[in-house]
Amino acid sequence: MVREKIIVVGGGFAGLQFARKLNNKTGQKVMMIDKVNHHMFQPLFYQVACGRIEPSNISFPFRKIFQKSRNIQFRMTEVLKVIPEENKIICEDGTFTYDKLVIATGCKTNFFGNEKMAALTFGMKDTQQAISIRNHVLLTFEKLIIERKRTDDGNWNIVIVGSGPTGVELAGAFSEMKKEILPRDYPHMNFNDLKIILISSTEQPLDNMSEEAQVKSEEYLKEFGVDFMKGEFVTNYDGDKIYTKSGKEIPTNTVIWAAGVTGNVLEGFNENEVFHNRYRVDRFNKLQHFENIYAIGDIAYMETPKYPKGHPQVANVAIHQAKNLADNFLKKDSEKWKEYEYNDLGSMATVGKHRAVVDLPKFKFQGLLAWYFWMFLHLMLILSVRNKLAIFFNWMWSYINKDSSLRLIIIPKKHDYTEQ
């Protein structure tokens, strides 16, 4: 019996959940393709950027995850193009054929066509970007301590663009770092001049959450000393100053862009298949003009009566779409396939120690209880027991000592063959 060959492109929340659901199932042969060799737990990237946890604690090698699998293979390469009429995908390192294709390529940072902004600012969509932020911030202070004088105002302004959960959590974490950690690491520097600036196009942070959460999160940001610039639009950044629509100019050498995402659309599909850089899919996550190509997660645009403008691009949607599609693939009779319906389980964000906001379907709360709830849920979502314990230990150590020992500056050095 020839097993059906399924290729899933992307190992984020959607792709990984889909593959795990089909793990060791006899009817399908699954190949996962990703340009990196590990799954990344994106909600905690900001803690890597601030030196609170190690990247390895939120990164999980695919080959380790599927080490004992009998039907799942992994290939590390980047998909360049899909040729639907030939059931074929073209990759950097070869060509693969499929019976069914599942696209789970997720999103990338949206710079709204501003290539200069993309080149000069930091994104927060992968492990390397989070490490780059950590390196950059720490290197800035290492240089300042040598100079012994304030030669550049831009070194003292950390600007975060976007007031969603990523922007708010980063702002809070850097503010705690300014208050508790940096003065001890650099005792001869005055950090009163260091400003954490959060630029928001909306009037309140966390625009997609409840009004209670928005009001409380803004209150928390002010308590932490974050400069919250509301109703502002960034128009340009030249590497030295950031410019806003209202005419403000902010000197800064550190700009972190958390103002939105856009889909990672693969080449090979016409414009009718794509809407706002997401694939149009039906209630079974199937691309509308193909019988064997599917899209799940952030890259899928599905209109339903409850969500006529598509689902929010969050992990819960990705995970449950993946589970639903995998369950449908396991059914022999396609007439028994189940349509996808999203049940909103709520949202949450943390601003800092003892300060978080949680919106559940029937209950909303903020403060200390919300902070513990946020920590518990994120800890439970971590894949391995070892990583759960490592993160828990780091959090407890930081909670008790108001410190961490993970502020390493690690920059790969190119080998100089002229030295030999």
C-alpha positions, 0 to 999 in steps of 0.5 A: 500500500502506497502511503499518501505523501503530505508536505507541510511547509513551516514549523510554527504553531500551526505546522508543528501541531499539524505534524504532531497530530499525524505522528505515527499514523499509518495512513500518511507520510509527512515531510516537514520543511522549514528554513530553520531546524527548530520550533520557536515559542514566539510569545517569550522572544521578548524575554530573550531580548531582555536577557531573562531566559536563554534562546535554547529554553524556548527553541525545540529541534524538530529532529528531537521532537520527531526522533521516534516518529515512523512517518515524519521526516524533516528537511531544513531548506527554504521553499522558493516556489510552488508549482501546483499543476505539477504537485511540486515545490522548488526549494533551495536544496532540491525539489519535492513532490506531494499528494497534499500540500499544507502551507503553514508559513506564518507571518513576518514583520510588516514594515509597510513597504519601507525598505529603509526601516526594515534595514535599520530597525529590529524585528521580533519574529525569530530567535536570531532577531531577539538575540540581536536586540539583546546584543545591541542593547548590551553593546551600547552600554559597554561602549558608553562606559568606555566613552565615560561621557554622553556623546550621543543622545540616541544611545539613551532612547530605546524606541518600541513601535507598536503597542500590541502584546509584544510592544507592551511586554518589551517596554515593561521588561526594558523598564524593569531592566533599567530599574533593577539590573543595569544600575548594578551592572554599570554602577558608575552610569546614571540611568535616569537619562535612559528612556523607554519610549512606546509609540502607538498609533492607537489611543491606548495600548492593547487595542484588541483587548477589552477597555479594562485591559487597555486602561490598566495596561496604560496605567502599568506602563506609566508606573514603570516610567515608560513614555507612552506616545499615543496616536502617533504614526512613524513616518521614517527612521534614518538610523539616528532619528525617528520621525513621526507624522505629527512632526516629532523627531526622537534621537535613537540608535535602537528601534524595535518594530512591533507594529504589525505582521504580514503573511509569508506568501509563497511564489506560485499562486495568482492574485485571486488566491491571496487577500491581504497577503493571506491565502483565501481558504474555505471552512476546511482550510483548503485553497478555493481553486485547488483540491489538494492544497491547504493553508493553516494559521496566520497565513490562512484567510477564512471568512466565517459568520462569526469572523467575516473579516478573517480570524485574528492572527494568534496562536490559538487559531493556528493550533486549532486549525491545525488540529481540525485539518489533521483530524479531517485528513485521518477520516477516510470519508471526506463527507465527514470532514468537520468545518473549522469554527474558532472559539475565542479562549481569550487573550493576555499580556504582562507589563512587568512584575505583578502587573498583567491583564487577562481577558477570558470569555466570561471573566476579566482580571488584572494585577497580581492574579493575572500575572501568576495566571500569565506565567502558569499558562505560558509555562504549560505551553512550553514543549519539554519538561526540561525547558519548563524547569529551566524557565521556571528556575530562571523566573524564580531566581529573577523574582527573588534576586531581581536579577538574572545571569543571562546577559551574554553578548555572543556575536559570531566572528568570521574566520580570517583565513589571512591569519593562517 
